[in-house]
Amino acid sequence: MKIGYCRISTKNQSFHLQEDALKAEGCERLFKDIVSGVKSSRPGLDDMLAQLRPGDVIVVYKLDRLGRSLKHLVELINELSQRQVGLKSLNDPVDTTTAQGRLITNVFASIAEFERDLIRERTRAGLAAAKARGRRGGRPSGLKKEAEALTIAAEALYKQDSLSAQQIADKLSISKTTLYKYLRHRGVEIGSYSRR
């Protein structure tokens, strides 16, 4: 079955151009979204993906209606391929139901992989350059100023030995893991199994 997918960015735009083209292509069902291209939440797309069966073909007016980015588009095409679902764009040279379309899709996948590799290489080079200048990457050590007051309160409550670790964490609105992190930061020796 041919299934159409339309997307517009704002309510001021119209689905007419996309709908007419998809119906002329023979789409039996249409799914729609009114959402910006960068948004990850697309109820119409999610609904369509949930209803697909092997042998179905998704038809879009243009590929930019479907994917948020090249990476997202390649991931989506791979998912569709694994589910034996085709993809056809009316205004781009993509039709995964043909050999030529699959070739173009593989070129897209290679470009996306190349882009990921470049980002990794640049990140490594940047970290190496920073290290050579004596700078270290990652989060700064220590605690934020707001957390310092909590560490003092955590230490005081813990040393009173009248509340369990969980009760102290609840009182300070932090997790038990964070409580122990704060105590270690203050150099407090944490008794094993003495507290619930």
Contacts in CASP RR format, 6 or more apart in sequence:
PFRMAT RR
TARGET T0000
AUTHOR 0000-0000-0000
METHOD contacts of the structure
MODEL  1
MKIGYCRISTKNQSFHLQEDALKAEGCERLFKDIVSGVKSSRPGLDDMLA
QLRPGDVIVVYKLDRLGRSLKHLVELINELSQRQVGLKSLNDPVDTTTAQ
GRLITNVFASIAEFERDLIRERTRAGLAAAKARGRRGGRPSGLKKEAEAL
TIAAEALYKQDSLSAQQIADKLSISKTTLYKYLRHRGVEIGSYSRR
1 28 0 8 1.000
1 29 0 8 1.000
1 53 0 8 1.000
1 55 0 8 1.000
1 56 0 8 1.000
1 57 0 8 1.000
2 25 0 8 1.000
2 26 0 8 1.000
2 27 0 8 1.000
2 28 0 8 1.000
2 56 0 8 1.000
2 57 0 8 1.000
2 59 0 8 1.000
3 27 0 8 1.000
3 28 0 8 1.000
3 29 0 8 1.000
3 30 0 8 1.000
3 31 0 8 1.000
3 48 0 8 1.000
3 52 0 8 1.000
3 56 0 8 1.000
3 57 0 8 1.000
3 58 0 8 1.000
3 59 0 8 1.000
4 22 0 8 1.000
4 27 0 8 1.000
4 29 0 8 1.000
4 30 0 8 1.000
4 31 0 8 1.000
4 48 0 8 1.000
4 58 0 8 1.000
4 59 0 8 1.000
4 60 0 8 1.000
5 30 0 8 1.000
5 31 0 8 1.000
5 32 0 8 1.000
5 33 0 8 1.000
5 44 0 8 1.000
5 45 0 8 1.000
5 48 0 8 1.000
5 58 0 8 1.000
5 59 0 8 1.000
5 60 0 8 1.000
5 65 0 8 1.000
5 66 0 8 1.000
6 15 0 8 1.000
6 18 0 8 1.000
6 19 0 8 1.000
6 22 0 8 1.000
6 30 0 8 1.000
6 31 0 8 1.000
6 32 0 8 1.000
6 33 0 8 1.000
6 60 0 8 1.000
6 61 0 8 1.000
6 65 0 8 1.000
7 18 0 8 1.000
7 32 0 8 1.000
7 33 0 8 1.000
7 34 0 8 1.000
7 35 0 8 1.000
7 37 0 8 1.000
7 42 0 8 1.000
7 45 0 8 1.000
7 65 0 8 1.000
7 66 0 8 1.000
8 14 0 8 1.000
8 15 0 8 1.000
8 18 0 8 1.000
8 32 0 8 1.000
8 33 0 8 1.000
8 34 0 8 1.000
9 34 0 8 1.000
9 35 0 8 1.000
9 36 0 8 1.000
9 37 0 8 1.000
10 34 0 8 1.000
10 36 0 8 1.000
11 34 0 8 1.000
15 32 0 8 1.000
17 61 0 8 1.000
18 61 0 8 1.000
18 65 0 8 1.000
19 30 0 8 1.000
21 61 0 8 1.000
21 90 0 8 1.000
22 30 0 8 1.000
22 59 0 8 1.000
22 60 0 8 1.000
22 61 0 8 1.000
22 90 0 8 1.000
23 30 0 8 1.000
25 59 0 8 1.000
25 88 0 8 1.000
25 90 0 8 1.000
26 59 0 8 1.000
27 59 0 8 1.000
31 44 0 8 1.000
31 45 0 8 1.000
31 47 0 8 1.000
31 48 0 8 1.000
32 44 0 8 1.000
33 42 0 8 1.000
33 43 0 8 1.000
33 44 0 8 1.000
33 45 0 8 1.000
35 41 0 8 1.000
35 42 0 8 1.000
37 64 0 8 1.000
37 67 0 8 1.000
37 68 0 8 1.000
38 68 0 8 1.000
39 68 0 8 1.000
40 68 0 8 1.000
45 66 0 8 1.000
48 58 0 8 1.000
52 58 0 8 1.000
52 80 0 8 1.000
52 83 0 8 1.000
52 85 0 8 1.000
53 85 0 8 1.000
54 83 0 8 1.000
54 84 0 8 1.000
54 85 0 8 1.000
55 84 0 8 1.000
55 85 0 8 1.000
55 86 0 8 1.000
56 85 0 8 1.000
56 86 0 8 1.000
57 85 0 8 1.000
57 86 0 8 1.000
57 87 0 8 1.000
57 88 0 8 1.000
57 97 0 8 1.000
58 66 0 8 1.000
58 80 0 8 1.000
58 85 0 8 1.000
58 86 0 8 1.000
58 87 0 8 1.000
58 88 0 8 1.000
59 88 0 8 1.000
59 89 0 8 1.000
59 90 0 8 1.000
60 66 0 8 1.000
60 87 0 8 1.000
60 88 0 8 1.000
60 89 0 8 1.000
60 90 0 8 1.000
61 89 0 8 1.000
61 90 0 8 1.000
61 91 0 8 1.000
62 89 0 8 1.000
62 90 0 8 1.000
62 91 0 8 1.000
62 92 0 8 1.000
63 73 0 8 1.000
63 89 0 8 1.000
63 92 0 8 1.000
63 94 0 8 1.000
66 73 0 8 1.000
66 76 0 8 1.000
66 87 0 8 1.000
66 89 0 8 1.000
67 73 0 8 1.000
67 76 0 8 1.000
70 108 0 8 1.000
70 111 0 8 1.000
70 112 0 8 1.000
70 115 0 8 1.000
71 112 0 8 1.000
71 115 0 8 1.000
71 116 0 8 1.000
73 108 0 8 1.000
74 105 0 8 1.000
74 108 0 8 1.000
74 109 0 8 1.000
74 112 0 8 1.000
77 87 0 8 1.000
77 96 0 8 1.000
77 105 0 8 1.000
77 108 0 8 1.000
77 109 0 8 1.000
78 109 0 8 1.000
80 86 0 8 1.000
80 87 0 8 1.000
80 96 0 8 1.000
81 96 0 8 1.000
86 96 0 8 1.000
86 97 0 8 1.000
87 94 0 8 1.000
87 95 0 8 1.000
87 96 0 8 1.000
87 105 0 8 1.000
88 94 0 8 1.000
88 95 0 8 1.000
88 96 0 8 1.000
88 97 0 8 1.000
89 95 0 8 1.000
93 100 0 8 1.000
93 101 0 8 1.000
93 104 0 8 1.000
94 101 0 8 1.000
94 104 0 8 1.000
94 105 0 8 1.000
94 108 0 8 1.000
95 101 0 8 1.000
96 102 0 8 1.000
96 105 0 8 1.000
127 137 0 8 1.000
130 136 0 8 1.000
130 137 0 8 1.000
131 137 0 8 1.000
142 185 0 8 1.000
143 151 0 8 1.000
143 182 0 8 1.000
143 185 0 8 1.000
147 182 0 8 1.000
150 172 0 8 1.000
150 174 0 8 1.000
150 182 0 8 1.000
151 182 0 8 1.000
151 183 0 8 1.000
151 185 0 8 1.000
151 186 0 8 1.000
152 186 0 8 1.000
153 172 0 8 1.000
154 168 0 8 1.000
154 172 0 8 1.000
154 174 0 8 1.000
154 179 0 8 1.000
154 182 0 8 1.000
154 183 0 8 1.000
154 186 0 8 1.000
155 182 0 8 1.000
155 183 0 8 1.000
155 186 0 8 1.000
155 188 0 8 1.000
157 163 0 8 1.000
157 168 0 8 1.000
157 171 0 8 1.000
157 172 0 8 1.000
158 165 0 8 1.000
158 168 0 8 1.000
158 179 0 8 1.000
158 183 0 8 1.000
158 188 0 8 1.000
159 188 0 8 1.000
163 171 0 8 1.000
164 195 0 8 1.000
164 196 0 8 1.000
165 176 0 8 1.000
165 179 0 8 1.000
165 180 0 8 1.000
165 195 0 8 1.000
165 196 0 8 1.000
166 176 0 8 1.000
166 196 0 8 1.000
168 179 0 8 1.000
169 175 0 8 1.000
169 176 0 8 1.000
169 178 0 8 1.000
169 179 0 8 1.000
172 179 0 8 1.000
174 182 0 8 1.000
180 190 0 8 1.000
183 190 0 8 1.000
184 190 0 8 1.000
END
